Amino acid sequence: MYRSRFIWWALLAAIALVGCGRDDLVGTYEDDLGLTRYEFLGKGQAHLTVLGATVVADYRLDGDQVLVTGPQGTLVLTRREDRLYGPMGLELKRQVP
């Protein structure tokens, strides 16, 4: 009986740890005109498409900030709910699949 409880609690702890490591940023974010699209693939990888040109970038999360590093340097985005905000009025909305 104690062994089954131990296994049950160990399983719950493992599930909780896996859930903590989930990257909830994964998905596609796009501006209203469809000119800019950021696709976050998970594990720190992203594809950035601006005016039809796509580059591969890395990203990391720091609180409510998303730091995206590509060939041109690092861009800091602020995450609020289902949107990302960047410099010069950039606003990207999460796209629903």
C-alpha positions, 0 to 999 in steps of 0.5 A, a space after each residue: 500500500 505504501 509502495 503504491 502511494 509512493 509510486 503515485 506521488 513520484 509520478 505526480 512529481 514527474 508530471 509537474 516537473 515536465 509541465 514546468 519545463 514547457 515553453 508556452 511561447 511556442 506558436 506563431 505571432 503575426 502583425 495585423 497586416 501579415 508583414 511580420 511573423 515570428 514562429 517560436 518552435 521551442 527549445 530556444 529556436 525561432 523563425 522570423 519572417 519580415 516582408 517575405 524574408 525568413 531568418 533563423 534566430 535563437 530566443 530565451 525567456 526572462 520573465 515577461 521579456 523575450 530576447 530574440 537573437 538573430 544575425 542583426 543582433 538581439 531584439 527585446 520583446 515584451 509578452 503580455 497575454 497573447 501579444 508580443 510588443 517590440 520597438 517602433 510600435 511592433 505588436 504581434 498577436 498569437 495566431 490560433 491554429 
